[in-house]
Amino acid sequence: MRRLFGSVRARAALGATAVVAVALVAAGLAVLLVLRANLIDQAGLQAEVDARNVASQVAVGRAYGEVEWPDDRPVQIVGEDGRVVAVSEELESIEGTGSPEVRAGRGGAGEDDDDPGRGEVSDDEPRMSSGSAAVDGERADYRFAGVEATTPRGQTVAVYAGAPLATEQDAVGTVREAMLIGLPALLVVVGGVTWLVTRRALRPVEGIRREMAAITASEDLSRRVPEPDAHDEVARLAVTTNETLAALEASVERQRRFVADASHELRSPIASLRTQLEVGAAHPELLDVEGAVRDTVRLQGLAADLLLLARLDAGERPGQGRVDLGALVREEVSQRADRLPVTVVGSGAFEVAGSRGQLARVLGNLLDNAQRHARSSVVIRLRAEGGAVMVEVADDGPGVPVGERERIFERFVRLDDARARDDGGAGLGLAIARDVATRHGGSLSVREGERGGALFTLRLPAG
């Protein structure tokens, strides 16, 4: 049961049915109340007409025995003392007319006057009540209207006339039965239609789910979910799902290439180091200690680069500390006295927000790249521009071809494949530099410098 009503279709059908049921019940009650009130008002109006007709006959002095009574409807006349003075034909008993309160006589001739004149019927609103009466042996419910009349002799009487409520009861009962029969049928139709419409609307979603399950089972990220030929939320869901699959496929492929390239890069120094150790074990006098140290240092640096890339891919956020790029640049340059000379242009404090260690890695990688390709010197320039700090690293080397200026920021990419790996690095430095710059809200680009070499521009938001 819980599984059945746990589906969207079941909940939608149940919700729609409940809403319609509440609305129909409320509307049905309102209709019944309005219908009953209207029919009761009509019966009251008929009773008032009959009561005023009899009262007018009494007011003109007609004897009670000669009064023309309404056919098959109860009428009684009550005197000032509360006693019934006359009733209609075949009326056996009556209940619910209310207390027979009548006012004292109103201006008219007394009983002993020779010329009593003419009485009157009160213009006050009739007193309405509901009750029952037995006429010719049959008891039924009636709507009573009571009016006052004054006889020519000045006696005030109350005339009560009733109109049957059988029509009202039959009409209300018929409508109520029709609603009781029609409401369940209508609710079944509403629930069924809602179920079918929801099922049809969710059919594309089920297709997306099946395809995603197949992709998960096959691990084939090149597959895509079907996109409905529509412009609704389901179609946008399919488009977004395919975009997510494309991004996931690219990420997985990039990860596979990364693992393969990392394995390839690690294999060479490990193989070299193993060879040297094996030779040293067999012939200690031939052990190349310096070469082993270089391979170990290279392995250490490569492991550090891979670890940093793993942290960046995991979404590591840089800190929000204050970093003086000017001081950081001078510190990096001071550690490279044994390499090509580096000229620093620009002085002062150039503060940015971020991680000092990661930014130091960026500057170190840019300087390593520039010194590796420069012929005679490297120039690093700092300046502030438009709310940002610009760090430009220029060399006088061969530069970077236009078609390769974006590819060099990819991982394990080296333009000179024939170059010795010991001299050329693993191809991770520029990739790390751009990733770190991007996560600091900045950018890293390359173009041709004034001296014909490469000009790398690091742009970071000023702190």
Sequence and secondary structure as in RCSB ss.txt:
>XXXX:A:sequence
MRRLFGSVRARAALGATAVVAVALVAAGLAVLLVLRANLIDQAGLQAEVDARNVASQVAVGRAYGEVEWPDDRPV
QIVGEDGRVVAVSEELESIEGTGSPEVRAGRGGAGEDDDDPGRGEVSDDEPRMSSGSAAVDGERADYRFAGVEAT
TPRGQTVAVYAGAPLATEQDAVGTVREAMLIGLPALLVVVGGVTWLVTRRALRPVEGIRREMAAITASEDLSRRV
PEPDAHDEVARLAVTTNETLAALEASVERQRRFVADASHELRSPIASLRTQLEVGAAHPELLDVEGAVRDTVRLQ
GLAADLLLLARLDAGERPGQGRVDLGALVREEVSQRADRLPVTVVGSGAFEVAGSRGQLARVLGNLLDNAQRHAR
SSVVIRLRAEGGAVMVEVADDGPGVPVGERERIFERFVRLDDARARDDGGAGLGLAIARDVATRHGGSLSVREGE
RGGALFTLRLPAG
>XXXX:A:secstr
 TTGGGSHHHHHHHHHHHHHHHHHHHHHHHHHHHHHHHHHHHHHHHHHHHHHHHHHHHHTT  GGG    TT  E
EEE TTS EEEE TTEEEEE S         SS  TT S     EE  S  EEEEEEEEETTEEEEEEEEEEEEE
 TTS EEEEEEEEE HHHHHHHHHHHHHHHHHHHHHHHHHHHHHHHHHHHHHHHHHHHHHHHHHHHHHT TT   
   SS SHHHHHHHHHHHHHHHHHHHHHHHHHHHHHHHHHHHHHHHHHHHHHHHHHH GGG  HHHHHHHHHHHH
HHHHHHHHHHHHHTT     EEEEHHHHHHHHHHTTTTSS EEEE  S  EEEE HHHHHHHHHHHHHHHHHH S
S EEEEEEEETTEEEEEEEE S    GGGTTGGGSTT  S TTS HHHH  S HHHHHHHHHHHTT EEEEEE T
TSSEEEEEEEEB 
